[in-house]
Amino acid sequence: MDITPSGSLTKSNAQAHHAHKNLLEGIHFKFPTFKHDHPSVIDVNKVADEQLTMGQRIADGVASVMGSWRFIIIQTVIVGAWIISNVWLLTHPFDPYPLILLNLLFSTQAAYAAPVIMMSQNRQSAKDRLMAESDYRTNLKAEEETRHIMEHLDHQDVVIMQIIKRMEGQHEEVMRHLARLDPEMARRLGMDIQEVSKELVDEETGGSNITGNS
């Protein structure tokens, strides 16, 4: 059987609701919102490779072959065999000394290889510019996200300080009422709170000293 008067429950509930209302009154809980509508991250290398023309693919292939040790070794072997054959081995050489045909072939190769390699280098430079632009956009996105996070944290700090001030006011009001009703209990409660606060400060100070020594 419940022997607690219903009037007392209603009164205590009303007092608790009033205290809660006073504690939260004037505190703004509406945090700033931000729409994360940034474009998705793309692979610049993949997009650039998908947009290559046939001429650009050929230029990249030629530049890749001519810029390798395999090409240098094969060409050195061919040139060595050419020189040995036309200077010492063949009775009727097809390119007698001073090897004018070989010089012509080298000149023709250089005349065509240089523009092809430059085309490949220009395409690579264009890809590098795309990557630099992508990095710049990513940095802007990160800066904007960080700025909104900091604004959100600042707002949280403001709300927390408002709640702490309201709680301190409520605590002081409770202590005043308790001091009027039971001064000895209020004194003991104040001493307990001071001891707990001192222990917390000592723990924080000790932890910071340990961290600093380590």
PyMOL commands that place a pseudoatom at each C-alpha (Angstrom):
pseudoatom trace, name=CA, resn=MET, resi=1, chain=A, elem=C, hetatm=0, pos=[0.000, 0.000, 0.000]
pseudoatom trace, name=CA, resn=ASP, resi=2, chain=A, elem=C, hetatm=0, pos=[1.268, 3.441, -0.941]
pseudoatom trace, name=CA, resn=ILE, resi=3, chain=A, elem=C, hetatm=0, pos=[0.998, 5.733, 2.101]
pseudoatom trace, name=CA, resn=THR, resi=4, chain=A, elem=C, hetatm=0, pos=[2.800, 8.692, 0.445]
pseudoatom trace, name=CA, resn=PRO, resi=5, chain=A, elem=C, hetatm=0, pos=[0.476, 11.645, 0.045]
pseudoatom trace, name=CA, resn=SER, resi=6, chain=A, elem=C, hetatm=0, pos=[-0.236, 12.382, -3.587]
pseudoatom trace, name=CA, resn=GLY, resi=7, chain=A, elem=C, hetatm=0, pos=[-0.035, 16.100, -2.890]
pseudoatom trace, name=CA, resn=SER, resi=8, chain=A, elem=C, hetatm=0, pos=[3.581, 15.766, -1.768]
pseudoatom trace, name=CA, resn=LEU, resi=9, chain=A, elem=C, hetatm=0, pos=[4.488, 13.888, -4.955]
pseudoatom trace, name=CA, resn=THR, resi=10, chain=A, elem=C, hetatm=0, pos=[2.834, 16.477, -7.109]
pseudoatom trace, name=CA, resn=LYS, resi=11, chain=A, elem=C, hetatm=0, pos=[4.545, 19.297, -5.253]
pseudoatom trace, name=CA, resn=SER, resi=12, chain=A, elem=C, hetatm=0, pos=[7.975, 17.650, -5.466]
pseudoatom trace, name=CA, resn=ASN, resi=13, chain=A, elem=C, hetatm=0, pos=[7.512, 16.895, -9.166]
pseudoatom trace, name=CA, resn=ALA, resi=14, chain=A, elem=C, hetatm=0, pos=[6.515, 20.480, -9.775]
pseudoatom trace, name=CA, resn=GLN, resi=15, chain=A, elem=C, hetatm=0, pos=[9.556, 21.734, -7.878]
pseudoatom trace, name=CA, resn=ALA, resi=16, chain=A, elem=C, hetatm=0, pos=[11.858, 19.419, -9.817]
pseudoatom trace, name=CA, resn=HIS, resi=17, chain=A, elem=C, hetatm=0, pos=[10.347, 20.538, -13.123]
pseudoatom trace, name=CA, resn=HIS, resi=18, chain=A, elem=C, hetatm=0, pos=[10.704, 24.181, -12.094]
pseudoatom trace, name=CA, resn=ALA, resi=19, chain=A, elem=C, hetatm=0, pos=[14.364, 23.673, -11.104]
pseudoatom trace, name=CA, resn=HIS, resi=20, chain=A, elem=C, hetatm=0, pos=[15.071, 21.912, -14.401]
pseudoatom trace, name=CA, resn=LYS, resi=21, chain=A, elem=C, hetatm=0, pos=[13.376, 24.715, -16.293]
pseudoatom trace, name=CA, resn=ASN, resi=22, chain=A, elem=C, hetatm=0, pos=[15.385, 27.349, -14.459]
pseudoatom trace, name=CA, resn=LEU, resi=23, chain=A, elem=C, hetatm=0, pos=[18.590, 25.436, -15.137]
pseudoatom trace, name=CA, resn=LEU, resi=24, chain=A, elem=C, hetatm=0, pos=[18.031, 25.252, -18.885]
pseudoatom trace, name=CA, resn=GLU, resi=25, chain=A, elem=C, hetatm=0, pos=[16.348, 28.620, -19.341]
pseudoatom trace, name=CA, resn=GLY, resi=26, chain=A, elem=C, hetatm=0, pos=[18.293, 30.909, -21.648]
pseudoatom trace, name=CA, resn=ILE, resi=27, chain=A, elem=C, hetatm=0, pos=[20.608, 28.164, -22.925]
pseudoatom trace, name=CA, resn=HIS, resi=28, chain=A, elem=C, hetatm=0, pos=[20.661, 27.801, -26.722]
pseudoatom trace, name=CA, resn=PHE, resi=29, chain=A, elem=C, hetatm=0, pos=[20.909, 24.172, -27.795]
pseudoatom trace, name=CA, resn=LYS, resi=30, chain=A, elem=C, hetatm=0, pos=[20.489, 24.826, -31.507]
pseudoatom trace, name=CA, resn=PHE, resi=31, chain=A, elem=C, hetatm=0, pos=[23.848, 23.880, -32.963]
pseudoatom trace, name=CA, resn=PRO, resi=32, chain=A, elem=C, hetatm=0, pos=[24.970, 25.232, -36.335]
pseudoatom trace, name=CA, resn=THR, resi=33, chain=A, elem=C, hetatm=0, pos=[24.236, 22.881, -39.203]
pseudoatom trace, name=CA, resn=PHE, resi=34, chain=A, elem=C, hetatm=0, pos=[26.335, 22.295, -42.283]
pseudoatom trace, name=CA, resn=LYS, resi=35, chain=A, elem=C, hetatm=0, pos=[25.464, 20.434, -45.465]
pseudoatom trace, name=CA, resn=HIS, resi=36, chain=A, elem=C, hetatm=0, pos=[28.263, 18.156, -46.618]
pseudoatom trace, name=CA, resn=ASP, resi=37, chain=A, elem=C, hetatm=0, pos=[27.415, 18.477, -50.304]
pseudoatom trace, name=CA, resn=HIS, resi=38, chain=A, elem=C, hetatm=0, pos=[30.951, 18.331, -51.618]
pseudoatom trace, name=CA, resn=PRO, resi=39, chain=A, elem=C, hetatm=0, pos=[31.578, 16.503, -54.906]
pseudoatom trace, name=CA, resn=SER, resi=40, chain=A, elem=C, hetatm=0, pos=[32.908, 12.992, -54.573]
pseudoatom trace, name=CA, resn=VAL, resi=41, chain=A, elem=C, hetatm=0, pos=[36.638, 12.380, -54.757]
pseudoatom trace, name=CA, resn=ILE, resi=42, chain=A, elem=C, hetatm=0, pos=[37.786, 11.243, -58.212]
pseudoatom trace, name=CA, resn=ASP, resi=43, chain=A, elem=C, hetatm=0, pos=[40.914, 9.438, -59.347]
pseudoatom trace, name=CA, resn=VAL, resi=44, chain=A, elem=C, hetatm=0, pos=[42.585, 11.977, -61.621]
pseudoatom trace, name=CA, resn=ASN, resi=45, chain=A, elem=C, hetatm=0, pos=[44.958, 9.415, -63.131]
pseudoatom trace, name=CA, resn=LYS, resi=46, chain=A, elem=C, hetatm=0, pos=[42.093, 7.078, -64.041]
pseudoatom trace, name=CA, resn=VAL, resi=47, chain=A, elem=C, hetatm=0, pos=[40.025, 9.868, -65.608]
pseudoatom trace, name=CA, resn=ALA, resi=48, chain=A, elem=C, hetatm=0, pos=[43.015, 11.182, -67.570]
pseudoatom trace, name=CA, resn=ASP, resi=49, chain=A, elem=C, hetatm=0, pos=[43.872, 7.707, -68.869]
pseudoatom trace, name=CA, resn=GLU, resi=50, chain=A, elem=C, hetatm=0, pos=[40.275, 7.114, -69.972]
pseudoatom trace, name=CA, resn=GLN, resi=51, chain=A, elem=C, hetatm=0, pos=[40.330, 10.331, -72.029]
pseudoatom trace, name=CA, resn=LEU, resi=52, chain=A, elem=C, hetatm=0, pos=[43.550, 9.531, -73.913]
pseudoatom trace, name=CA, resn=THR, resi=53, chain=A, elem=C, hetatm=0, pos=[43.431, 9.688, -77.715]
pseudoatom trace, name=CA, resn=MET, resi=54, chain=A, elem=C, hetatm=0, pos=[45.132, 7.170, -79.974]
pseudoatom trace, name=CA, resn=GLY, resi=55, chain=A, elem=C, hetatm=0, pos=[47.970, 9.591, -80.729]
pseudoatom trace, name=CA, resn=GLN, resi=56, chain=A, elem=C, hetatm=0, pos=[48.591, 10.209, -77.034]
pseudoatom trace, name=CA, resn=ARG, resi=57, chain=A, elem=C, hetatm=0, pos=[48.685, 6.491, -76.322]
pseudoatom trace, name=CA, resn=ILE, resi=58, chain=A, elem=C, hetatm=0, pos=[51.207, 5.962, -79.135]
pseudoatom trace, name=CA, resn=ALA, resi=59, chain=A, elem=C, hetatm=0, pos=[53.329, 8.865, -77.847]
pseudoatom trace, name=CA, resn=ASP, resi=60, chain=A, elem=C, hetatm=0, pos=[53.329, 7.406, -74.340]
pseudoatom trace, name=CA, resn=GLY, resi=61, chain=A, elem=C, hetatm=0, pos=[54.273, 3.982, -75.683]
pseudoatom trace, name=CA, resn=VAL, resi=62, chain=A, elem=C, hetatm=0, pos=[57.144, 5.346, -77.778]
pseudoatom trace, name=CA, resn=ALA, resi=63, chain=A, elem=C, hetatm=0, pos=[58.432, 7.480, -74.901]
pseudoatom trace, name=CA, resn=SER, resi=64, chain=A, elem=C, hetatm=0, pos=[58.210, 4.493, -72.539]
pseudoatom trace, name=CA, resn=VAL, resi=65, chain=A, elem=C, hetatm=0, pos=[60.178, 2.241, -74.932]
pseudoatom trace, name=CA, resn=MET, resi=66, chain=A, elem=C, hetatm=0, pos=[62.835, 4.793, -75.871]
pseudoatom trace, name=CA, resn=GLY, resi=67, chain=A, elem=C, hetatm=0, pos=[63.345, 5.806, -72.250]
pseudoatom trace, name=CA, resn=SER, resi=68, chain=A, elem=C, hetatm=0, pos=[64.373, 2.329, -71.113]
pseudoatom trace, name=CA, resn=TRP, resi=69, chain=A, elem=C, hetatm=0, pos=[67.631, 0.421, -70.816]
pseudoatom trace, name=CA, resn=ARG, resi=70, chain=A, elem=C, hetatm=0, pos=[66.204, -2.288, -73.068]
pseudoatom trace, name=CA, resn=PHE, resi=71, chain=A, elem=C, hetatm=0, pos=[66.012, 0.128, -75.993]
pseudoatom trace, name=CA, resn=ILE, resi=72, chain=A, elem=C, hetatm=0, pos=[69.531, 1.418, -75.344]
pseudoatom trace, name=CA, resn=ILE, resi=73, chain=A, elem=C, hetatm=0, pos=[71.007, -2.096, -75.200]
pseudoatom trace, name=CA, resn=ILE, resi=74, chain=A, elem=C, hetatm=0, pos=[69.205, -3.273, -78.344]
pseudoatom trace, name=CA, resn=GLN, resi=75, chain=A, elem=C, hetatm=0, pos=[70.203, -0.148, -80.262]
pseudoatom trace, name=CA, resn=THR, resi=76, chain=A, elem=C, hetatm=0, pos=[73.814, -0.461, -79.089]
pseudoatom trace, name=CA, resn=VAL, resi=77, chain=A, elem=C, hetatm=0, pos=[73.956, -4.065, -80.322]
pseudoatom trace, name=CA, resn=ILE, resi=78, chain=A, elem=C, hetatm=0, pos=[72.487, -3.112, -83.705]
pseudoatom trace, name=CA, resn=VAL, resi=79, chain=A, elem=C, hetatm=0, pos=[74.850, -0.148, -84.137]
pseudoatom trace, name=CA, resn=GLY, resi=80, chain=A, elem=C, hetatm=0, pos=[77.856, -2.273, -83.123]
pseudoatom trace, name=CA, resn=ALA, resi=81, chain=A, elem=C, hetatm=0, pos=[76.915, -5.007, -85.614]
pseudoatom trace, name=CA, resn=TRP, resi=82, chain=A, elem=C, hetatm=0, pos=[76.347, -2.340, -88.299]
pseudoatom trace, name=CA, resn=ILE, resi=83, chain=A, elem=C, hetatm=0, pos=[79.776, -0.765, -87.760]
pseudoatom trace, name=CA, resn=ILE, resi=84, chain=A, elem=C, hetatm=0, pos=[81.671, -4.075, -87.542]
pseudoatom trace, name=CA, resn=SER, resi=85, chain=A, elem=C, hetatm=0, pos=[79.947, -5.424, -90.638]
pseudoatom trace, name=CA, resn=ASN, resi=86, chain=A, elem=C, hetatm=0, pos=[80.541, -2.362, -92.825]
pseudoatom trace, name=CA, resn=VAL, resi=87, chain=A, elem=C, hetatm=0, pos=[84.094, -1.660, -91.649]
pseudoatom trace, name=CA, resn=TRP, resi=88, chain=A, elem=C, hetatm=0, pos=[85.705, -5.117, -91.235]
pseudoatom trace, name=CA, resn=LEU, resi=89, chain=A, elem=C, hetatm=0, pos=[83.511, -8.058, -92.205]
pseudoatom trace, name=CA, resn=LEU, resi=90, chain=A, elem=C, hetatm=0, pos=[81.774, -7.251, -95.485]
pseudoatom trace, name=CA, resn=THR, resi=91, chain=A, elem=C, hetatm=0, pos=[83.776, -7.226, -98.714]
pseudoatom trace, name=CA, resn=HIS, resi=92, chain=A, elem=C, hetatm=0, pos=[81.260, -4.922, -100.368]
pseudoatom trace, name=CA, resn=PRO, resi=93, chain=A, elem=C, hetatm=0, pos=[79.766, -2.903, -97.467]
pseudoatom trace, name=CA, resn=PHE, resi=94, chain=A, elem=C, hetatm=0, pos=[76.302, -1.362, -98.006]
pseudoatom trace, name=CA, resn=ASP, resi=95, chain=A, elem=C, hetatm=0, pos=[77.319, 1.621, -95.817]
pseudoatom trace, name=CA, resn=PRO, resi=96, chain=A, elem=C, hetatm=0, pos=[81.050, 2.182, -96.196]
pseudoatom trace, name=CA, resn=TYR, resi=97, chain=A, elem=C, hetatm=0, pos=[83.047, 4.418, -93.895]
pseudoatom trace, name=CA, resn=PRO, resi=98, chain=A, elem=C, hetatm=0, pos=[82.212, 7.164, -92.731]
pseudoatom trace, name=CA, resn=LEU, resi=99, chain=A, elem=C, hetatm=0, pos=[78.840, 5.399, -92.336]
pseudoatom trace, name=CA, resn=ILE, resi=100, chain=A, elem=C, hetatm=0, pos=[76.678, 8.091, -93.894]
pseudoatom trace, name=CA, resn=LEU, resi=101, chain=A, elem=C, hetatm=0, pos=[73.577, 5.859, -93.941]
pseudoatom trace, name=CA, resn=LEU, resi=102, chain=A, elem=C, hetatm=0, pos=[73.912, 5.182, -90.217]
pseudoatom trace, name=CA, resn=ASN, resi=103, chain=A, elem=C, hetatm=0, pos=[74.191, 8.911, -89.501]
pseudoatom trace, name=CA, resn=LEU, resi=104, chain=A, elem=C, hetatm=0, pos=[71.092, 9.489, -91.638]
pseudoatom trace, name=CA, resn=LEU, resi=105, chain=A, elem=C, hetatm=0, pos=[69.159, 6.868, -89.696]
pseudoatom trace, name=CA, resn=PHE, resi=106, chain=A, elem=C, hetatm=0, pos=[70.207, 8.446, -86.392]
pseudoatom trace, name=CA, resn=SER, resi=107, chain=A, elem=C, hetatm=0, pos=[69.159, 11.901, -87.608]
pseudoatom trace, name=CA, resn=THR, resi=108, chain=A, elem=C, hetatm=0, pos=[65.775, 10.591, -88.794]
pseudoatom trace, name=CA, resn=GLN, resi=109, chain=A, elem=C, hetatm=0, pos=[65.230, 8.778, -85.502]
pseudoatom trace, name=CA, resn=ALA, resi=110, chain=A, elem=C, hetatm=0, pos=[66.072, 11.927, -83.501]
pseudoatom trace, name=CA, resn=ALA, resi=111, chain=A, elem=C, hetatm=0, pos=[63.850, 14.080, -85.739]
pseudoatom trace, name=CA, resn=TYR, resi=112, chain=A, elem=C, hetatm=0, pos=[60.805, 11.908, -85.031]
pseudoatom trace, name=CA, resn=ALA, resi=113, chain=A, elem=C, hetatm=0, pos=[61.596, 10.783, -81.506]
pseudoatom trace, name=CA, resn=ALA, resi=114, chain=A, elem=C, hetatm=0, pos=[62.012, 14.274, -80.054]
pseudoatom trace, name=CA, resn=PRO, resi=115, chain=A, elem=C, hetatm=0, pos=[58.489, 15.532, -80.976]
pseudoatom trace, name=CA, resn=VAL, resi=116, chain=A, elem=C, hetatm=0, pos=[56.873, 12.266, -79.868]
pseudoatom trace, name=CA, resn=ILE, resi=117, chain=A, elem=C, hetatm=0, pos=[58.643, 12.415, -76.490]
pseudoatom trace, name=CA, resn=MET, resi=118, chain=A, elem=C, hetatm=0, pos=[57.670, 16.086, -76.125]
pseudoatom trace, name=CA, resn=MET, resi=119, chain=A, elem=C, hetatm=0, pos=[54.024, 15.174, -76.779]
pseudoatom trace, name=CA, resn=SER, resi=120, chain=A, elem=C, hetatm=0, pos=[54.195, 12.597, -74.007]
pseudoatom trace, name=CA, resn=GLN, resi=121, chain=A, elem=C, hetatm=0, pos=[55.838, 15.111, -71.675]
pseudoatom trace, name=CA, resn=ASN, resi=122, chain=A, elem=C, hetatm=0, pos=[53.158, 17.723, -72.448]
pseudoatom trace, name=CA, resn=ARG, resi=123, chain=A, elem=C, hetatm=0, pos=[50.438, 15.212, -71.652]
pseudoatom trace, name=CA, resn=GLN, resi=124, chain=A, elem=C, hetatm=0, pos=[52.175, 14.328, -68.390]
pseudoatom trace, name=CA, resn=SER, resi=125, chain=A, elem=C, hetatm=0, pos=[52.421, 18.032, -67.540]
pseudoatom trace, name=CA, resn=ALA, resi=126, chain=A, elem=C, hetatm=0, pos=[48.683, 18.392, -68.175]
pseudoatom trace, name=CA, resn=LYS, resi=127, chain=A, elem=C, hetatm=0, pos=[48.032, 15.424, -65.847]
pseudoatom trace, name=CA, resn=ASP, resi=128, chain=A, elem=C, hetatm=0, pos=[50.243, 17.027, -63.191]
pseudoatom trace, name=CA, resn=ARG, resi=129, chain=A, elem=C, hetatm=0, pos=[48.209, 20.232, -63.453]
pseudoatom trace, name=CA, resn=LEU, resi=130, chain=A, elem=C, hetatm=0, pos=[45.002, 18.234, -62.998]
pseudoatom trace, name=CA, resn=MET, resi=131, chain=A, elem=C, hetatm=0, pos=[46.440, 16.516, -59.947]
pseudoatom trace, name=CA, resn=ALA, resi=132, chain=A, elem=C, hetatm=0, pos=[47.557, 19.853, -58.490]
pseudoatom trace, name=CA, resn=GLU, resi=133, chain=A, elem=C, hetatm=0, pos=[44.065, 21.277, -59.045]
pseudoatom trace, name=CA, resn=SER, resi=134, chain=A, elem=C, hetatm=0, pos=[42.511, 18.196, -57.427]
pseudoatom trace, name=CA, resn=ASP, resi=135, chain=A, elem=C, hetatm=0, pos=[44.824, 18.574, -54.414]
pseudoatom trace, name=CA, resn=TYR, resi=136, chain=A, elem=C, hetatm=0, pos=[43.883, 22.252, -54.170]
pseudoatom trace, name=CA, resn=ARG, resi=137, chain=A, elem=C, hetatm=0, pos=[40.158, 21.447, -54.152]
pseudoatom trace, name=CA, resn=THR, resi=138, chain=A, elem=C, hetatm=0, pos=[40.722, 18.727, -51.552]
pseudoatom trace, name=CA, resn=ASN, resi=139, chain=A, elem=C, hetatm=0, pos=[42.607, 21.187, -49.343]
pseudoatom trace, name=CA, resn=LEU, resi=140, chain=A, elem=C, hetatm=0, pos=[39.783, 23.711, -49.681]
pseudoatom trace, name=CA, resn=LYS, resi=141, chain=A, elem=C, hetatm=0, pos=[37.258, 21.039, -48.735]
pseudoatom trace, name=CA, resn=ALA, resi=142, chain=A, elem=C, hetatm=0, pos=[39.321, 20.007, -45.709]
pseudoatom trace, name=CA, resn=GLU, resi=143, chain=A, elem=C, hetatm=0, pos=[39.723, 23.634, -44.633]
pseudoatom trace, name=CA, resn=GLU, resi=144, chain=A, elem=C, hetatm=0, pos=[35.979, 24.239, -44.868]
pseudoatom trace, name=CA, resn=GLU, resi=145, chain=A, elem=C, hetatm=0, pos=[35.182, 21.057, -42.939]
pseudoatom trace, name=CA, resn=THR, resi=146, chain=A, elem=C, hetatm=0, pos=[37.721, 21.971, -40.245]
pseudoatom trace, name=CA, resn=ARG, resi=147, chain=A, elem=C, hetatm=0, pos=[36.288, 25.464, -39.938]
pseudoatom trace, name=CA, resn=HIS, resi=148, chain=A, elem=C, hetatm=0, pos=[32.761, 24.135, -39.408]
pseudoatom trace, name=CA, resn=ILE, resi=149, chain=A, elem=C, hetatm=0, pos=[34.031, 21.595, -36.865]
pseudoatom trace, name=CA, resn=MET, resi=150, chain=A, elem=C, hetatm=0, pos=[35.750, 24.369, -34.920]
pseudoatom trace, name=CA, resn=GLU, resi=151, chain=A, elem=C, hetatm=0, pos=[32.571, 26.477, -35.013]
pseudoatom trace, name=CA, resn=HIS, resi=152, chain=A, elem=C, hetatm=0, pos=[30.607, 23.501, -33.694]
pseudoatom trace, name=CA, resn=LEU, resi=153, chain=A, elem=C, hetatm=0, pos=[33.116, 22.930, -30.897]
pseudoatom trace, name=CA, resn=ASP, resi=154, chain=A, elem=C, hetatm=0, pos=[33.073, 26.625, -29.985]
pseudoatom trace, name=CA, resn=HIS, resi=155, chain=A, elem=C, hetatm=0, pos=[29.285, 26.498, -29.733]
pseudoatom trace, name=CA, resn=GLN, resi=156, chain=A, elem=C, hetatm=0, pos=[29.556, 23.410, -27.533]
pseudoatom trace, name=CA, resn=ASP, resi=157, chain=A, elem=C, hetatm=0, pos=[31.968, 25.270, -25.249]
pseudoatom trace, name=CA, resn=VAL, resi=158, chain=A, elem=C, hetatm=0, pos=[29.510, 28.155, -24.932]
pseudoatom trace, name=CA, resn=VAL, resi=159, chain=A, elem=C, hetatm=0, pos=[26.624, 25.802, -24.102]
pseudoatom trace, name=CA, resn=ILE, resi=160, chain=A, elem=C, hetatm=0, pos=[28.723, 23.869, -21.577]
pseudoatom trace, name=CA, resn=MET, resi=161, chain=A, elem=C, hetatm=0, pos=[29.795, 27.089, -19.839]
pseudoatom trace, name=CA, resn=GLN, resi=162, chain=A, elem=C, hetatm=0, pos=[26.167, 28.222, -19.673]
pseudoatom trace, name=CA, resn=ILE, resi=163, chain=A, elem=C, hetatm=0, pos=[25.143, 24.887, -18.128]
pseudoatom trace, name=CA, resn=ILE, resi=164, chain=A, elem=C, hetatm=0, pos=[28.018, 25.037, -15.617]
pseudoatom trace, name=CA, resn=LYS, resi=165, chain=A, elem=C, hetatm=0, pos=[27.060, 28.570, -14.557]
pseudoatom trace, name=CA, resn=ARG, resi=166, chain=A, elem=C, hetatm=0, pos=[23.433, 27.524, -14.127]
pseudoatom trace, name=CA, resn=MET, resi=167, chain=A, elem=C, hetatm=0, pos=[24.483, 24.461, -12.124]
pseudoatom trace, name=CA, resn=GLU, resi=168, chain=A, elem=C, hetatm=0, pos=[26.697, 26.613, -9.890]
pseudoatom trace, name=CA, resn=GLY, resi=169, chain=A, elem=C, hetatm=0, pos=[23.766, 28.956, -9.302]
pseudoatom trace, name=CA, resn=GLN, resi=170, chain=A, elem=C, hetatm=0, pos=[21.482, 26.053, -8.465]
pseudoatom trace, name=CA, resn=HIS, resi=171, chain=A, elem=C, hetatm=0, pos=[24.140, 24.632, -6.145]
pseudoatom trace, name=CA, resn=GLU, resi=172, chain=A, elem=C, hetatm=0, pos=[24.514, 27.919, -4.292]
pseudoatom trace, name=CA, resn=GLU, resi=173, chain=A, elem=C, hetatm=0, pos=[20.742, 28.190, -3.941]
pseudoatom trace, name=CA, resn=VAL, resi=174, chain=A, elem=C, hetatm=0, pos=[20.519, 24.630, -2.578]
pseudoatom trace, name=CA, resn=MET, resi=175, chain=A, elem=C, hetatm=0, pos=[23.342, 25.330, -0.111]
pseudoatom trace, name=CA, resn=ARG, resi=176, chain=A, elem=C, hetatm=0, pos=[21.601, 28.485, 1.107]
pseudoatom trace, name=CA, resn=HIS, resi=177, chain=A, elem=C, hetatm=0, pos=[18.350, 26.580, 1.696]
pseudoatom trace, name=CA, resn=LEU, resi=178, chain=A, elem=C, hetatm=0, pos=[20.230, 23.753, 3.384]
pseudoatom trace, name=CA, resn=ALA, resi=179, chain=A, elem=C, hetatm=0, pos=[22.138, 26.190, 5.594]
pseudoatom trace, name=CA, resn=ARG, resi=180, chain=A, elem=C, hetatm=0, pos=[18.853, 27.627, 6.831]
pseudoatom trace, name=CA, resn=LEU, resi=181, chain=A, elem=C, hetatm=0, pos=[17.390, 24.175, 7.490]
pseudoatom trace, name=CA, resn=ASP, resi=182, chain=A, elem=C, hetatm=0, pos=[20.464, 22.372, 8.868]
pseudoatom trace, name=CA, resn=PRO, resi=183, chain=A, elem=C, hetatm=0, pos=[23.662, 24.460, 9.193]
pseudoatom trace, name=CA, resn=GLU, resi=184, chain=A, elem=C, hetatm=0, pos=[25.747, 21.521, 10.408]
pseudoatom trace, name=CA, resn=MET, resi=185, chain=A, elem=C, hetatm=0, pos=[24.848, 19.368, 7.412]
pseudoatom trace, name=CA, resn=ALA, resi=186, chain=A, elem=C, hetatm=0, pos=[25.545, 22.262, 5.071]
pseudoatom trace, name=CA, resn=ARG, resi=187, chain=A, elem=C, hetatm=0, pos=[28.979, 22.742, 6.655]
pseudoatom trace, name=CA, resn=ARG, resi=188, chain=A, elem=C, hetatm=0, pos=[29.834, 19.050, 6.286]
pseudoatom trace, name=CA, resn=LEU, resi=189, chain=A, elem=C, hetatm=0, pos=[28.632, 18.999, 2.712]
pseudoatom trace, name=CA, resn=GLY, resi=190, chain=A, elem=C, hetatm=0, pos=[30.778, 22.031, 1.912]
pseudoatom trace, name=CA, resn=MET, resi=191, chain=A, elem=C, hetatm=0, pos=[33.817, 20.377, 3.477]
pseudoatom trace, name=CA, resn=ASP, resi=192, chain=A, elem=C, hetatm=0, pos=[33.195, 17.177, 1.505]
pseudoatom trace, name=CA, resn=ILE, resi=193, chain=A, elem=C, hetatm=0, pos=[32.944, 19.155, -1.721]
pseudoatom trace, name=CA, resn=GLN, resi=194, chain=A, elem=C, hetatm=0, pos=[36.223, 20.949, -0.956]
pseudoatom trace, name=CA, resn=GLU, resi=195, chain=A, elem=C, hetatm=0, pos=[37.978, 17.650, -0.238]
pseudoatom trace, name=CA, resn=VAL, resi=196, chain=A, elem=C, hetatm=0, pos=[36.698, 16.103, -3.457]
pseudoatom trace, name=CA, resn=SER, resi=197, chain=A, elem=C, hetatm=0, pos=[37.786, 19.174, -5.419]
pseudoatom trace, name=CA, resn=LYS, resi=198, chain=A, elem=C, hetatm=0, pos=[41.228, 19.049, -3.797]
pseudoatom trace, name=CA, resn=GLU, resi=199, chain=A, elem=C, hetatm=0, pos=[41.606, 15.351, -4.641]
pseudoatom trace, name=CA, resn=LEU, resi=200, chain=A, elem=C, hetatm=0, pos=[40.656, 16.006, -8.257]
pseudoatom trace, name=CA, resn=VAL, resi=201, chain=A, elem=C, hetatm=0, pos=[43.172, 18.855, -8.499]
pseudoatom trace, name=CA, resn=ASP, resi=202, chain=A, elem=C, hetatm=0, pos=[45.890, 16.679, -6.944]
pseudoatom trace, name=CA, resn=GLU, resi=203, chain=A, elem=C, hetatm=0, pos=[45.151, 13.862, -9.385]
pseudoatom trace, name=CA, resn=GLU, resi=204, chain=A, elem=C, hetatm=0, pos=[45.306, 16.213, -12.361]
pseudoatom trace, name=CA, resn=THR, resi=205, chain=A, elem=C, hetatm=0, pos=[48.526, 17.796, -11.101]
pseudoatom trace, name=CA, resn=GLY, resi=206, chain=A, elem=C, hetatm=0, pos=[50.116, 14.408, -10.472]
pseudoatom trace, name=CA, resn=GLY, resi=207, chain=A, elem=C, hetatm=0, pos=[49.059, 13.155, -13.904]
pseudoatom trace, name=CA, resn=SER, resi=208, chain=A, elem=C, hetatm=0, pos=[50.485, 16.207, -15.617]
pseudoatom trace, name=CA, resn=ASN, resi=209, chain=A, elem=C, hetatm=0, pos=[53.785, 15.814, -13.708]
pseudoatom trace, name=CA, resn=ILE, resi=210, chain=A, elem=C, hetatm=0, pos=[54.021, 12.179, -14.730]
pseudoatom trace, name=CA, resn=THR, resi=211, chain=A, elem=C, hetatm=0, pos=[53.351, 13.079, -18.339]
pseudoatom trace, name=CA, resn=GLY, resi=212, chain=A, elem=C, hetatm=0, pos=[55.946, 15.820, -18.260]
pseudoatom trace, name=CA, resn=ASN, resi=213, chain=A, elem=C, hetatm=0, pos=[58.595, 13.592, -16.672]
pseudoatom trace, name=CA, resn=SER, resi=214, chain=A, elem=C, hetatm=0, pos=[57.995, 10.830, -19.165]
for i in range(1, 214): cmd.bond("trace and resi %d" % i, "trace and resi %d" % (i + 1))
show_as sticks, trace
zoom trace
